Amino acid sequence: MTRRERLAWIGLLICAVAAYGPVLAKLATDWWNVSDASHGLICAPLAVAIGFARRRELAETPRAPRDAGLIGVVLGLVLLALGRLGVELFLTRASLILFTASSVVFLFGWRSLRVLAFPFALFALSIPIPSIVMTRVTLPLQFVASATAETALSAFHIPVLREGNVLVLTNATLQVAEACSGVRSMMSLVVIGVIVARYLEHRAAARVAIVLAAVPVTVAINAFRVSATAVATQYYGISAAVGLPHEAMGLVLFAVSALALTGCARAVAAVHLRRSSGALS
């Protein structure tokens, strides 16, 4: 290692610890305490584990440091400063990804970054969505779930009055809260979709299709969950919508969502195989 490389390593390490130590600490706190960010407890350790598993491939990759990476490092620090001035957590966290990826390019080159692209993508998914975006996504999902529940209740000839995301039954009033919108499950399912797509598919279009399938699968399963909860509440009272039964249903249906997404991946592979067989024949 040359003197220039040693100085670069030391400088970037000092910048990383000083600038991003508080960012990582706050991010880890949110993963633990904020339910909508809890998928980070899976994404981040998995990203580190996959990156560590690729250490041999990284060591065998020819080193070709690029000074262009230094531009990304500087831009990352600028983004960090802007995020702190504007008290915008998402900017500071996004700057962490840019800073780290650019450091890899500066020290090792573009090929090394490609080796670590998947771990970087997983870590990027662990960053919570900005509140302003979350609000715009959550409310429509609440309305979809409540409207579906209204339809299901009507199919069972159960009297119901829906006002926005509130369902008024004869024996209880249910509100499809933000926690019941399905956003949390959607983020976790997107992560599963990314992992499934990465290891079961090699075609870019198929990978995108698998990840995108997480959205309708989540919406459908969550709408079913809210509908089932509303029907159960009518017959068994408000206890069916709170506590252990409610949480257990959520866990079971999330497992069903993961299986459905895996089924989508297999369906995509089957369609490709059928088309390939047809082309050969």
Residue, then its C-alpha position, 0 to 999 in steps of 0.5 A: m500500500t502506497r503512502r497516498e493510499r494510506l493517507a486516503w484510508i486514514g482520511l476517509l476513516i476519520c471522515a466516516v467516524a466523525a460525520y456518520g457516527p451519529v447518523l448510524a446511531k440514530l438510524a439504528t435507534d429508529w430500526w429498533n423503536v419505529s415500527d415502520a423502519s423495523h425491516g432495517l433490523i433485517c436489511a442492514p445485518l444481511a447487507v453486512a453479512i453478504g458483503f463479508a461473504r464476498r470478501r474473497e471475490l472482492a480481494e480477487t477483483p483487480r484494484a483500479p482506484r478512480d479519482a472520480g470517487l472523490i467527487g462522490v465523497v465530497l458530494g456525500l459530505v455536502l448532502l450530509a451538511l444540507g441534511r443537518l442544516g434542514v434537519e432532514l434525516f433522509l438526506t443525511r442517511a442517503s449521503l451515507i450510501l453515497f459516501t460509502a459507495s464513492s469511497v469504494v470507487f476511490l479506493f478500489g475502483w468500479r469493479s469492486l463497487r459492482v461486487l458490492a452492489f447488492p449489499f449496498a442495495l439492501f442497505a439502501l432499503s433499510i433507510p426509512i422512507p421520508s415522512i412526507v412520502m409515507t403519508r401520501v402512500t399510507l392514506p390511499l392504502q388505508f382507503v383501499a383496505s377499508a373499502t374492501a372491508e366494506t364490500a366483504l361485510s356487505a357480502f356477508h349481509i353485515p350492516v356497515l357504515r364507512e366514513g373514509n377509513v372508519l368502519v361503523l359496525t353494529n357492535a363496534t367502530l373500527q379505524v383502519a389506522e396507519a399501522c394497518s395500512g400495510v406499508r410496514s409489510m410492503m417494505s418487508l416484502v419488497v426486501i424479500g422480493v429483492i432477495v428472491a429476485r437476486y438469487l432465483e433470477h438472472r434476467a433484469a426484467a424478471r427481477v424487476a417484475i418480482v420486486l414490483a409484485a410485492v406491491p399488489v400482493t401486499v395490498a391484496i393480503n392487507a385488504f383481506r386481513v382488514s376484511a377478516t378482522a371486521v367480519a370477526t369483530q361483528y361475530y366475536g366482538i372488539s377482542a377479535a381486532v386487538g391483542l394476540p388474535h390480531e397480531a397472530m393474524g398479521l404474522v400468518l398473513f405476512a407468511v402467506s404474502a411471502l409464499a405468494l411472492t415466491g409463487c410469483a417468482r416461480a410463475v415468472a420463471a415458468v413463463h420464461l421457460r415456456r417461451s424458451s421451449g416454444a422458441l426452440s421448437 
